[in-house]
Protein backbone atom coordinates (compact mmCIF):
# COMPACT_ATOMS: atom_id res chain seq x y z
CA UNK A 1 0.00 0.00 0.00
CA UNK A 2 1.57 3.28 -1.16
CA UNK A 3 0.91 6.38 0.97
CA UNK A 4 1.80 9.64 -0.82
CA UNK A 5 1.96 13.06 0.83
CA UNK A 6 1.42 16.05 -1.46
CA UNK A 7 2.39 19.45 -0.11
CA UNK A 8 1.07 22.89 -1.09
CA UNK A 9 1.52 25.40 1.72
CA UNK A 10 0.10 28.67 0.37
CA UNK A 11 -3.38 29.99 -0.53
CA UNK A 12 -6.70 28.49 -1.64
CA UNK A 13 -6.08 29.42 -5.28
CA UNK A 14 -2.68 27.73 -5.30
CA UNK A 15 -4.19 24.58 -3.82
CA UNK A 16 -6.94 24.55 -6.46
CA UNK A 17 -4.32 24.77 -9.21
CA UNK A 18 -2.62 21.68 -7.80
CA UNK A 19 -5.88 19.74 -8.22
CA UNK A 20 -5.12 18.00 -11.55
CA UNK A 21 -1.74 16.82 -10.22
CA UNK A 22 -3.39 15.57 -7.02
CA UNK A 23 -5.88 13.58 -9.12
CA UNK A 24 -2.97 12.08 -11.08
CA UNK A 25 -1.29 10.98 -7.84
CA UNK A 26 -4.59 9.58 -6.54
CA UNK A 27 -4.92 7.50 -9.71
CA UNK A 28 -1.64 5.73 -8.91
CA UNK A 29 -1.43 5.70 -5.11
CA UNK A 30 -3.35 3.78 -2.47
CA UNK A 31 -3.63 6.73 -0.09
CA UNK A 32 -3.13 10.48 -0.57
CA UNK A 33 -2.61 12.95 2.27
CA UNK A 34 -2.35 16.69 1.65
CA UNK A 35 -0.25 18.99 3.81
CA UNK A 36 -1.49 22.54 3.30
CA UNK A 37 -1.32 25.91 5.04
CA UNK A 38 -4.16 27.54 6.99
CA UNK A 39 -4.92 29.76 3.98
CA UNK A 40 -5.39 26.72 1.73
CA UNK A 41 -7.34 24.33 3.93
CA UNK A 42 -10.79 25.22 2.56
CA UNK A 43 -9.71 24.57 -1.03
CA UNK A 44 -7.99 21.33 -0.02
CA UNK A 45 -11.31 20.11 1.40
CA UNK A 46 -12.84 20.51 -2.08
CA UNK A 47 -10.24 18.57 -4.08
CA UNK A 48 -11.11 15.08 -5.35
CA UNK A 49 -8.71 12.26 -4.57
CA UNK A 50 -7.65 13.22 -1.04
CA UNK A 51 -7.95 10.85 1.93
CA UNK A 52 -6.65 13.13 4.69
CA UNK A 53 -5.70 16.78 5.18
CA UNK A 54 -2.96 18.05 7.50
CA UNK A 55 -2.73 21.80 8.14
CA UNK A 56 0.43 23.63 9.16
CA UNK A 57 1.54 27.24 8.78
CA UNK A 58 5.00 27.38 7.20
CA UNK A 59 7.01 30.44 8.31
CA UNK A 60 8.81 30.51 4.93
CA UNK A 61 5.56 30.56 2.93
CA UNK A 62 2.88 32.46 4.86
CA UNK A 63 2.83 36.20 3.98
CA UNK A 64 2.19 37.10 7.65
CA UNK A 65 4.24 34.41 9.41
CA UNK A 66 4.51 33.75 13.10
CA UNK A 67 8.03 33.36 14.51
CA UNK A 68 9.55 29.91 14.09
CA UNK A 69 8.40 27.78 17.02
CA UNK A 70 10.66 24.74 17.59
CA UNK A 71 7.93 22.93 19.52
CA UNK A 72 5.47 23.47 16.68
CA UNK A 73 8.02 22.12 14.19
CA UNK A 74 8.61 19.08 16.39
CA UNK A 75 4.86 18.41 16.54
CA UNK A 76 4.63 18.48 12.75
CA UNK A 77 7.59 16.13 12.41
CA UNK A 78 5.99 13.73 14.89
CA UNK A 79 2.68 13.84 13.01
CA UNK A 80 4.43 13.09 9.73
CA UNK A 81 6.33 10.19 11.32
CA UNK A 82 3.08 8.68 12.58
CA UNK A 83 1.55 8.98 9.08
CA UNK A 84 4.07 6.44 7.69
CA UNK A 85 4.48 8.21 4.37
CA UNK A 86 6.18 6.36 1.52
CA UNK A 87 6.74 9.34 -0.77
CA UNK A 88 6.31 13.10 -0.50
CA UNK A 89 5.79 15.49 -3.42
CA UNK A 90 6.28 19.19 -2.73
CA UNK A 91 4.38 21.59 -5.00
CA UNK A 92 5.32 25.25 -5.11
CA UNK A 93 5.71 28.28 -7.31
CA UNK A 94 8.86 29.42 -9.07
CA UNK A 95 9.74 31.87 -6.27
CA UNK A 96 9.35 29.36 -3.43
CA UNK A 97 12.13 27.04 -2.30
CA UNK A 98 10.94 23.53 -1.43
CA UNK A 99 14.04 22.81 0.62
CA UNK A 100 12.85 23.90 4.10
CA UNK A 101 9.85 21.62 3.65
CA UNK A 102 12.08 18.83 2.38
CA UNK A 103 14.26 19.13 5.49
CA UNK A 104 11.24 18.61 7.75
CA UNK A 105 10.18 15.61 5.69
CA UNK A 106 13.65 14.09 6.06
CA UNK A 107 13.51 14.68 9.83
CA UNK A 108 10.19 12.81 9.78
CA UNK A 109 11.87 9.87 8.06
CA UNK A 110 10.10 10.17 4.70
CA UNK A 111 12.18 7.91 2.45
CA UNK A 112 11.47 9.55 -0.90
CA UNK A 113 11.01 13.29 -1.48
CA UNK A 114 10.51 15.02 -4.83
CA UNK A 115 10.13 18.68 -5.80
CA UNK A 116 10.83 21.21 -8.50
CA UNK A 117 13.90 23.13 -7.37
CA UNK A 118 16.39 25.56 -8.87
CA UNK A 119 18.49 25.31 -5.69
CA UNK A 120 21.04 22.57 -5.04
CA UNK A 121 19.19 20.17 -2.71
CA UNK A 122 22.04 18.06 -1.37
CA UNK A 123 20.47 15.01 0.27
CA UNK A 124 17.10 16.68 0.81
CA UNK A 125 15.56 15.57 -2.48
CA UNK A 126 15.59 12.21 -4.23
CA UNK A 127 14.10 13.80 -7.37
CA UNK A 128 15.11 17.35 -8.26
CA UNK A 129 12.69 18.26 -11.03
CA UNK A 130 13.44 21.12 -13.43
CA UNK A 131 11.04 22.93 -15.76
CA UNK A 132 10.77 26.26 -17.56
CA UNK A 133 9.52 29.10 -15.38
CA UNK A 134 7.12 30.18 -18.11
CA UNK A 135 4.60 27.36 -17.79
CA UNK A 136 1.25 27.50 -16.06
CA UNK A 137 1.12 26.41 -12.43
CA UNK A 138 -1.12 23.49 -13.38
CA UNK A 139 1.41 22.27 -15.94
CA UNK A 140 4.26 22.78 -13.49
CA UNK A 141 2.67 20.43 -10.95
CA UNK A 142 1.50 17.90 -13.54
CA UNK A 143 4.96 17.68 -15.07
CA UNK A 144 6.48 16.96 -11.67
CA UNK A 145 4.11 14.08 -10.88
CA UNK A 146 4.41 12.69 -14.42
CA UNK A 147 8.18 12.51 -13.88
CA UNK A 148 7.38 10.26 -10.91
CA UNK A 149 5.10 8.02 -12.97
CA UNK A 150 1.71 9.47 -11.97
CA UNK A 151 -0.59 10.24 -14.87
CA UNK A 152 -4.19 11.26 -15.25
CA UNK A 153 -6.51 8.70 -16.81
CA UNK A 154 -7.16 9.27 -20.54
CA UNK A 155 -10.71 10.40 -19.71
CA UNK A 156 -9.45 13.24 -17.49
CA UNK A 157 -9.33 16.57 -19.34
CA UNK A 158 -6.75 18.20 -16.99
CA UNK A 159 -9.23 20.90 -16.03
CA UNK A 160 -9.65 22.19 -12.50
CA UNK A 161 -12.29 20.24 -10.64
CA UNK A 162 -13.82 20.32 -7.18
CA UNK A 163 -16.23 18.35 -5.07
CA UNK A 164 -19.60 20.07 -4.64
CA UNK A 165 -20.61 19.59 -0.98
CA UNK A 166 -22.70 22.77 -1.01
CA UNK A 167 -24.72 21.93 -4.13
CA UNK A 168 -28.14 23.51 -3.75
CA UNK A 169 -27.08 26.11 -1.20
CA UNK A 170 -27.19 28.93 -0.83
CA UNK A 171 -30.43 29.26 -2.73
CA UNK A 172 -29.87 30.74 -6.20
CA UNK A 173 -28.84 34.37 -5.95
CA UNK A 174 -31.44 35.32 -8.55
CA UNK A 175 -34.20 33.39 -10.25
CA UNK A 176 -32.71 34.33 -13.63
CA UNK A 177 -29.28 35.01 -15.10
CA UNK A 178 -26.63 37.04 -13.32
CA UNK A 179 -22.93 37.87 -13.28
CA UNK A 180 -20.62 37.99 -10.27
CA UNK A 181 -18.26 40.82 -9.35
CA UNK A 182 -15.67 39.79 -6.76
CA UNK A 183 -13.71 42.95 -5.83
CA UNK A 184 -11.32 41.61 -3.19
CA UNK A 185 -7.98 39.87 -3.51
CA UNK A 186 -5.66 38.06 -1.12
CA UNK A 187 -2.89 40.47 -2.17
CA UNK A 188 -3.85 44.19 -2.16
CA UNK A 189 -1.73 44.95 -5.25
CA UNK A 190 -3.95 42.59 -7.27
CA UNK A 191 -7.21 44.41 -6.49
CA UNK A 192 -8.95 47.00 -8.65
CA UNK A 193 -9.98 50.21 -6.92
CA UNK A 194 -13.31 49.72 -5.09
CA UNK A 195 -14.74 52.80 -6.77
CA UNK A 196 -14.07 51.31 -10.21
CA UNK A 197 -15.70 48.04 -9.15
CA UNK A 198 -18.72 50.05 -7.98
CA UNK A 199 -18.85 51.87 -11.31
CA UNK A 200 -18.74 48.54 -13.12
CA UNK A 201 -21.60 47.12 -11.02
CA UNK A 202 -23.73 50.19 -11.80
CA UNK A 203 -22.91 49.92 -15.51
CA UNK A 204 -23.84 46.24 -15.63
CA UNK A 205 -27.07 46.75 -13.70
CA UNK A 206 -28.08 49.78 -15.78
CA UNK A 207 -27.53 47.61 -18.85
CA UNK A 208 -30.13 45.18 -17.55
CA UNK A 209 -27.93 42.59 -15.89
CA UNK A 210 -28.42 41.16 -12.43
CA UNK A 211 -25.20 41.41 -10.43
CA UNK A 212 -24.01 39.51 -7.35
CA UNK A 213 -21.13 41.03 -5.36
CA UNK A 214 -19.13 38.48 -3.37
CA UNK A 215 -16.41 38.63 -0.76
CA UNK A 216 -15.11 37.07 2.43
CA UNK A 217 -16.14 37.84 6.01
CA UNK A 218 -13.47 40.55 6.30
CA UNK A 219 -14.69 42.24 3.10
CA UNK A 220 -18.23 43.23 4.09
CA UNK A 221 -17.47 46.97 3.95
CA UNK A 222 -15.81 46.54 0.56
CA UNK A 223 -18.70 44.59 -0.96
CA UNK A 224 -21.25 47.04 0.47
CA UNK A 225 -19.40 49.93 -1.18
CA UNK A 226 -19.13 48.06 -4.49
CA UNK A 227 -22.79 46.98 -4.48
CA UNK A 228 -23.85 50.57 -3.94
CA UNK A 229 -27.26 51.82 -2.82
CA UNK A 230 -29.92 49.10 -2.51
CA UNK A 231 -31.51 48.06 -5.81
CA UNK A 232 -33.41 44.94 -6.83
CA UNK A 233 -30.91 43.87 -9.49
CA UNK A 234 -27.79 43.94 -7.28
CA UNK A 235 -27.23 41.50 -4.41
CA UNK A 236 -24.44 41.88 -1.85
CA UNK A 237 -23.27 38.47 -0.56
CA UNK A 238 -20.13 39.77 1.15
CA UNK A 239 -19.27 37.49 4.06
CA UNK A 240 -22.32 35.32 3.47
CA UNK A 241 -20.74 32.24 1.89
CA UNK A 242 -18.18 29.59 2.66
CA UNK A 243 -15.74 28.73 -0.11
CA UNK A 244 -17.90 25.75 -1.06
CA UNK A 245 -21.01 27.96 -1.17
CA UNK A 246 -19.16 30.60 -3.19
CA UNK A 247 -18.41 27.86 -5.72
CA UNK A 248 -22.15 27.32 -6.15
CA UNK A 249 -22.80 31.05 -6.62
CA UNK A 250 -20.07 31.12 -9.28
CA UNK A 251 -21.29 27.93 -10.95
CA UNK A 252 -24.71 29.45 -11.60
CA UNK A 253 -23.30 32.74 -12.95
CA UNK A 254 -22.88 33.64 -16.62
CA UNK A 255 -19.44 35.13 -15.88
CA UNK A 256 -17.34 36.46 -13.02
CA UNK A 257 -15.24 39.63 -12.85
CA UNK A 258 -12.35 39.03 -10.47
CA UNK A 259 -8.67 39.76 -9.97
CA UNK A 260 -5.89 37.18 -10.15
CA UNK A 261 -6.87 35.63 -6.85
CA UNK A 262 -8.42 32.43 -5.52
CA UNK A 263 -12.04 32.89 -6.69
CA UNK A 264 -10.80 33.18 -10.29
CA UNK A 265 -9.54 29.60 -10.02
CA UNK A 266 -12.67 28.54 -8.14
CA UNK A 267 -14.73 29.89 -11.05
CA UNK A 268 -12.57 27.90 -13.48
CA UNK A 269 -13.12 24.78 -11.37
CA UNK A 270 -16.89 25.08 -11.88
CA UNK A 271 -16.61 26.07 -15.55
CA UNK A 272 -17.60 29.74 -15.32
CA UNK A 273 -16.01 32.25 -17.76
CA UNK A 274 -13.65 34.73 -16.12
CA UNK A 275 -13.09 38.40 -16.86
CA UNK A 276 -9.76 38.72 -15.09
CA UNK A 277 -8.51 42.05 -13.79
CA UNK A 278 -5.03 40.61 -13.86
CA UNK A 279 -2.48 42.78 -12.10
CA UNK A 280 0.78 41.63 -13.74
CA UNK A 281 2.67 41.48 -10.45
CA UNK A 282 3.10 37.82 -11.46
CA UNK A 283 3.24 36.52 -15.04
CA UNK A 284 -0.15 35.79 -16.66
CA UNK A 285 1.36 32.75 -18.40
CA UNK A 286 1.68 31.08 -15.00
CA UNK A 287 -1.51 32.21 -13.29
CA UNK A 288 -4.20 32.90 -15.91
CA UNK A 289 -7.59 31.16 -15.58
CA UNK A 290 -7.18 27.53 -16.58
CA UNK A 291 -9.26 25.86 -19.30
CA UNK A 292 -12.28 28.18 -19.24
CA UNK A 293 -13.15 31.10 -21.53
CA UNK A 294 -11.41 34.19 -20.15
CA UNK A 295 -10.15 37.67 -20.91
CA UNK A 296 -7.24 39.38 -19.16
CA UNK A 297 -7.47 43.13 -18.54
CA UNK A 298 -4.47 45.14 -17.40
CA UNK A 299 -2.07 47.81 -18.59
CA UNK A 300 1.39 46.62 -19.61
CA UNK A 301 3.75 48.51 -17.29
CA UNK A 302 7.55 48.54 -16.90
CA UNK A 303 7.26 47.17 -13.36
CA UNK A 304 5.35 44.03 -14.40
CA UNK A 305 6.57 40.99 -12.50
CA UNK A 306 7.32 43.02 -9.37
CA UNK A 307 5.52 40.54 -7.04
CA UNK A 308 4.60 43.48 -4.83
CA UNK A 309 1.93 42.96 -2.20
CA UNK A 310 1.25 46.70 -1.96
CA UNK A 311 1.66 48.76 -5.13
CA UNK A 312 4.25 51.52 -4.52
CA UNK A 313 3.36 53.45 -7.70
CA UNK A 314 0.76 56.23 -7.36
CA UNK A 315 -2.46 55.36 -9.17
CA UNK A 316 -1.67 51.64 -9.37
CA UNK A 317 -1.19 52.03 -13.15
CA UNK A 318 -1.38 48.35 -14.19
CA UNK A 319 -5.02 48.21 -13.03
CA UNK A 320 -5.81 51.89 -12.57
CA UNK A 321 -5.66 52.31 -16.34
CA UNK A 322 -8.41 49.74 -16.95
CA UNK A 323 -11.77 51.39 -17.72
CA UNK A 324 -15.01 49.96 -16.26
CA UNK A 325 -16.69 50.34 -19.66
CA UNK A 326 -14.08 48.05 -21.22
CA UNK A 327 -14.68 45.45 -18.53
CA UNK A 328 -18.44 45.69 -19.06
CA UNK A 329 -17.91 44.98 -22.77
CA UNK A 330 -15.77 41.98 -21.86
CA UNK A 331 -18.63 40.67 -19.70
CA UNK A 332 -20.94 40.93 -22.69
CA UNK A 333 -18.48 39.01 -24.87
CA UNK A 334 -18.13 36.17 -22.37
CA UNK A 335 -21.62 36.09 -20.84
CA UNK A 336 -23.51 36.93 -24.00
CA UNK A 337 -26.03 39.73 -24.49
CA UNK A 338 -28.57 40.53 -21.79
CA UNK A 339 -31.54 38.21 -22.06
CA UNK A 340 -34.99 39.76 -22.08
CA UNK A 341 -36.08 37.86 -18.99
CA UNK A 342 -32.98 39.13 -17.14
CA UNK A 343 -33.77 42.70 -18.02
CA UNK A 344 -37.44 42.42 -17.04
MOZI-V256392 format. One record per residue. SS is DSSP state (@ for helix, = for strand, . for the rest). PSI is psi as a letter, one per 20 degrees, with the letter a starting at -180 (999 if undefined). OMEGA is omega in whole degrees, 0 to 359 (none if undefined). Layout:
# MOZI-V256392
SS_PSI_OMEGA / SS_PSI_OMEGA
This chain:
# MOZI-V256392
._p_183 / ._p_179 / =_o_183 / =_p_173 / =_p_172 / =_p_188 / =_p_169 / =_o_196 / ._j_184 / ._c_194 / ._r_179 / @_g_182 / @_h_179 / @_g_179 / @_g_178 / @_h_181 / @_h_175 / ._i_186 / @_g_179 / @_h_178 / @_h_177 / @_g_178 / @_h_179 / @_g_178 / @_g_181 / @_h_180 / @_i_183 / @_j_181 / ._q_178 / ._h_182 / =_p_179 / =_p_173 / =_p_177 / =_p_169 / =_o_182 / =_r_176 / ._r_179 / ._h_181 / ._i_180 / ._j_188 / @_h_183 / @_h_176 / @_h_180 / @_h_180 / ._i_182 / ._i_185 / ._p_173 / ._q_172 / ._j_184 / ._p_178 / ._h_182 / =_q_179 / =_p_171 / =_p_184 / =_p_178 / ._p_179 / ._o_182 / ._p_181 / ._h_180 / ._j_180 / ._g_185 / ._p_182 / ._i_177 / ._m_191 / ._q_167 / ._r_174 / ._q_178 / ._p_181 / ._o_182 / @_h_180 / @_h_179 / @_g_177 / @_g_180 / @_h_178 / @_g_178 / @_g_180 / @_g_179 / @_g_178 / @_g_180 / @_h_176 / @_g_182 / @_h_182 / @_i_179 / ._m_183 / ._p_178 / ._h_182 / =_q_176 / =_p_178 / =_o_183 / =_o_174 / ._q_177 / ._r_180 / ._r_186 / ._h_185 / ._j_182 / ._p_175 / ._p_176 / ._i_192 / @_h_174 / @_g_177 / @_g_180 / @_h_179 / @_g_179 / @_h_178 / @_h_176 / @_g_178 / @_h_178 / ._i_177 / ._j_178 / ._p_189 / ._i_183 / ._p_183 / =_p_181 / =_q_178 / =_q_168 / =_p_185 / ._p_172 / ._i_182 / ._q_176 / ._p_187 / ._i_186 / ._c_181 / ._j_184 / ._h_181 / ._p_170 / ._h_176 / =_o_174 / =_n_184 / =_q_177 / ._q_179 / ._q_176 / ._q_177 / ._i_185 / ._k_174 / ._q_180 / ._q_180 / @_h_178 / @_g_180 / @_h_180 / @_g_181 / @_g_180 / @_h_181 / @_h_178 / @_g_184 / @_h_177 / @_h_175 / @_h_181 / ._j_177 / ._j_179 / ._p_181 / ._q_175 / ._q_174 / ._q_180 / ._h_181 / ._i_182 / ._p_186 / ._j_177 / ._j_178 / ._r_171 / ._q_183 / ._q_177 / ._r_167 / ._r_184 / ._m_183 / ._i_182 / ._j_180 / ._p_180 / ._i_175 / ._q_354 / ._r_177 / ._q_183 / ._p_184 / ._h_176 / ._q_178 / ._h_181 / ._b_184 / ._q_177 / ._r_171 / =_q_180 / =_p_169 / =_o_180 / =_o_190 / ._i_185 / ._r_177 / ._q_180 / ._h_178 / ._o_185 / @_h_182 / @_i_180 / @_j_183 / ._p_172 / ._q_178 / ._p_180 / @_h_181 / @_h_177 / @_h_175 / @_g_179 / @_g_177 / @_h_178 / @_g_180 / @_g_179 / @_g_179 / @_g_182 / @_g_181 / @_g_178 / @_h_178 / ._i_177 / ._j_180 / ._q_167 / ._q_185 / =_p_173 / =_p_177 / =_p_184 / =_q_179 / ._r_181 / ._r_181 / @_h_181 / @_j_185 / @_k_183 / @_g_179 / @_g_179 / @_g_183 / @_h_177 / @_g_178 / @_g_183 / @_h_179 / @_h_178 / ._a_180 / ._q_182 / ._p_173 / =_q_189 / ._i_183 / ._j_177 / =_p_181 / =_p_178 / =_o_177 / ._j_180 / ._p_179 / ._j_186 / ._i_185 / ._q_165 / ._r_177 / @_g_179 / @_h_178 / @_h_175 / @_h_178 / @_h_180 / @_h_175 / @_g_179 / @_h_183 / @_h_182 / ._i_183 / ._q_175 / ._h_179 / ._r_175 / =_p_172 / =_p_188 / =_q_175 / =_a_177 / ._n_184 / ._r_189 / @_g_181 / @_h_174 / @_g_179 / @_h_174 / @_g_177 / @_g_178 / @_h_182 / @_h_177 / ._j_172 / ._k_182 / ._p_178 / ._q_186 / =_p_165 / =_o_190 / =_o_169 / =_n_196 / ._n_174 / ._p_187 / ._l_172 / ._h_172 / ._q_186 / ._p_176 / @_h_181 / @_h_183 / @_h_192 / @_j_181 / ._r_175 / ._p_190 / ._o_170 / ._k_167 / ._q_173 / ._p_181 / =_r_168 / =_p_175 / =_p_179 / =_o_176 / ._r_175 / ._p_179 / ._o_186 / ._q_181 / ._h_184 / ._j_177 / ._q_182 / ._j_185 / ._h_183 / ._k_180 / ._q_173 / ._h_176 / ._p_182 / ._p_180 / ._i_185 / ._p_180 / ._p_178 / ._i_179 / ._m_195 / @_h_183 / @_h_175 / @_h_181 / @_h_179 / ._j_179 / ._p_184 / ._p_177 / @_h_180 / @_h_178 / @_h_179 / @_h_178 / @_h_177 / @_h_177 / @_h_176 / @_g_181 / @_h_179 / @_h_184 / @_h_183 / @_i_185 / ._r_180 / ._q_178 / ._p_177 / ._q_184 / @_h_181 / @_h_178 / @_h_183 / @_i_183 / ._999_none
